[in-house]
Amino acid sequence: MSLWKYSSKNPRQGVRRWPVWLVLAAATALAVTAIGTAGLVLAARGALSHWARLVSEAAPQAPARSPYPLGEDHALAIRDHGVPQAFTLLFYEEAGAPVRAETWTYYSEGLEIDFVDGELQRERAIQAVTGEIVPVPYRPDQFAALMTLAEVLASAQIDYYFVVPLEEELVAGGEIYYADEIMFGMKDGRVRYVQVLALGAEE
């Protein structure tokens, strides 16, 4: 399994090359065809049919508290494995009730852990990655269902990003945002999907 690489001689060099980042992040989104009943489709073809708009100096305000308190199963995973090296969050409704589905990834251990509404669902083995994994600047508890863009930016301390509106025929009111090691999808101004991506270091 390969991870995106950056040079340790210039640690942020590989992160800020926006055209490459945009293409890679959009390609990652092909793996997700819809987000629950909201139907927020993260598809590269739809995303790239529009011009991406760069927003810089967003100047997010520091959050007063963590938007999502972690549960006991989360705490046990962090105790045993640490903060995940990458993670995916999915917010949707099922039978009228909100659902938070999470996948935490530990590439160095070859492990993924799934949670639903804070409860452990399963642990599964994946192909382990050798070499250094760069710690991501985000944690799962920084994101909660239906956060606004301002809340996401403040909680994750994101000060620049690309935004790509989706075609109305694809997802009405849908947008995809790309920033440093993160992409997230919003519909009607509310977050529905978050994916934090791992970077591998190389000399």
C-alpha positions in Angstrom: 0.0 0.0 0.0 1.4 3.4 -1.0 0.8 6.7 0.7 1.3 10.2 -0.6 4.9 11.2 -0.1 6.6 14.4 0.8 10.3 15.2 1.3 11.6 15.5 4.9 13.9 18.3 3.6 10.8 20.4 3.0 8.0 18.9 5.0 5.1 20.8 3.5 6.3 20.7 0.0 4.1 17.9 -1.1 1.0 19.2 0.6 0.7 22.6 -1.1 1.0 21.6 -4.7 -2.7 22.2 -5.2 -3.3 20.9 -8.8 -1.9 17.5 -7.9 -3.6 17.5 -4.5 -6.9 18.3 -6.2 -6.7 15.5 -8.7 -5.6 12.9 -6.1 -8.2 13.9 -3.6 -10.9 13.8 -6.2 -9.8 10.4 -7.3 -10.1 9.2 -3.7 -13.6 10.4 -3.7 -14.5 7.9 -6.4 -14.6 5.2 -3.7 -17.6 6.9 -2.2 -20.7 6.8 -4.3 -23.3 8.3 -1.9 -23.6 9.5 1.6 -26.6 7.8 3.2 -30.0 9.2 2.6 -28.6 12.7 2.0 -27.2 11.4 -1.3 -24.1 13.5 -1.3 -22.1 11.9 -4.1 -18.3 12.5 -3.9 -17.5 11.8 -7.5 -14.4 13.2 -9.3 -16.2 13.6 -12.6 -18.8 15.9 -11.1 -16.3 17.8 -8.9 -13.9 18.5 -11.7 -16.5 19.7 -14.1 -16.4 23.0 -12.3 -13.6 25.5 -11.7 -12.1 25.0 -8.2 -12.0 28.2 -6.1 -9.2 28.8 -3.7 -10.0 30.5 -0.4 -7.1 31.6 1.7 -6.7 33.5 5.0 -10.0 32.1 6.3 -8.9 33.1 9.8 -10.9 30.5 11.7 -11.8 31.2 15.3 -10.6 28.8 17.9 -13.3 26.4 19.1 -14.4 26.6 22.7 -14.6 22.8 23.0 -14.5 19.6 21.1 -17.7 19.3 19.0 -18.0 15.6 19.5 -17.1 13.9 22.8 -15.4 10.5 22.3 -17.0 7.5 23.9 -15.6 4.6 25.9 -14.8 2.4 22.8 -13.0 5.4 21.2 -11.0 5.9 24.3 -9.9 2.3 24.4 -8.8 2.5 20.8 -6.7 5.6 21.5 -5.3 4.0 24.6 -4.2 0.8 22.6 -3.3 2.4 19.3 -3.1 6.1 19.6 -4.8 8.8 17.5 -5.7 7.3 14.1 -3.3 8.0 11.2 -6.2 8.5 8.9 -10.0 8.4 9.4 -13.3 8.7 7.6 -16.5 10.1 9.1 -20.0 9.6 7.5 -23.1 11.4 8.8 -26.5 10.3 7.6 -30.0 9.3 8.8 -31.5 5.9 9.1 -35.2 5.4 10.0 -35.3 9.1 10.9 -32.4 8.8 13.4 -29.0 10.4 12.9 -26.0 8.0 12.4 -22.3 8.7 12.8 -20.2 6.0 11.1 -16.4 6.1 11.5 -13.4 4.2 10.2 -10.1 4.8 12.0 -7.0 3.6 10.1 -3.6 2.7 11.5 -1.4 2.0 8.6 1.7 1.2 10.6 -0.2 -1.5 12.5 -2.1 -2.8 9.4 -5.4 -2.1 11.3 -8.8 -0.5 10.7 -11.5 0.0 13.3 -15.1 0.8 12.5 -17.5 2.6 14.9 -21.2 3.4 14.6 -22.5 6.1 17.0 -19.4 5.6 19.2 -19.7 1.8 19.5 -17.1 -0.5 18.2 -18.3 -2.6 15.3 -15.3 -4.5 14.1 -11.5 -4.5 13.7 -10.0 -5.7 10.5 -6.5 -6.3 9.1 -5.3 -4.2 6.2 -2.0 -4.1 4.4 0.6 -2.5 6.7 2.8 0.3 5.5 6.5 0.4 6.4 8.3 3.7 7.0 7.3 6.9 8.8 3.7 8.1 8.7 3.3 11.8 9.2 0.9 12.6 12.1 -2.2 14.3 10.8 -3.2 17.6 12.3 -6.8 16.5 13.0 -8.7 14.2 15.4 -12.1 12.6 14.9 -13.6 14.5 17.8 -13.1 17.8 15.9 -16.0 17.0 13.7 -19.7 16.5 14.4 -22.8 16.0 12.2 -24.3 19.0 10.4 -21.5 21.4 11.3 -21.5 24.5 9.2 -18.4 25.5 7.1 -17.4 28.1 9.7 -17.6 25.5 12.5 -15.5 23.0 10.5 -12.9 25.6 9.7 -12.7 26.8 13.3 -12.6 23.3 14.8 -10.0 22.0 12.4 -8.1 25.3 12.3 -8.2 25.4 8.5 -7.1 28.7 7.0 -7.1 27.9 3.3 -8.9 25.5 1.2 -10.2 24.7 -2.3 -14.0 24.4 -2.8 -15.5 22.6 -5.7 -19.3 22.9 -6.3 -21.0 19.7 -7.5 -23.4 19.8 -10.5 -27.0 20.4 -9.5 -28.0 17.2 -11.4 -25.5 15.2 -9.3 -26.2 16.7 -5.8 -28.2 19.8 -5.4 -26.5 22.1 -2.9 -23.4 19.8 -2.7 -19.8 21.1 -2.4 -16.5 19.3 -1.8 -13.7 21.1 0.1 -10.0 20.2 0.0 -7.4 21.4 2.5 -4.2 20.2 4.1 -4.6 16.3 4.4 -8.4 16.6 4.5 -11.4 16.6 2.2 -15.0 17.0 3.3 -18.3 17.1 1.6 -21.2 19.4 2.4 -24.8 19.6 1.3 -26.9 22.7 1.9 -24.2 24.2 4.0 -23.9 21.2 6.4 -21.0 18.7 6.6 -21.9 15.1 5.7 -18.6 13.5 5.1 -15.0 13.9 6.3 -11.9 12.1 5.1 -8.5 12.7 6.6 -5.6 11.4 4.5 -2.3 10.0 5.6 1.1 11.1 4.2 4.2 9.0 4.2 7.6 10.6 4.7 10.7 9.8 2.6 14.2 11.1 2.5 
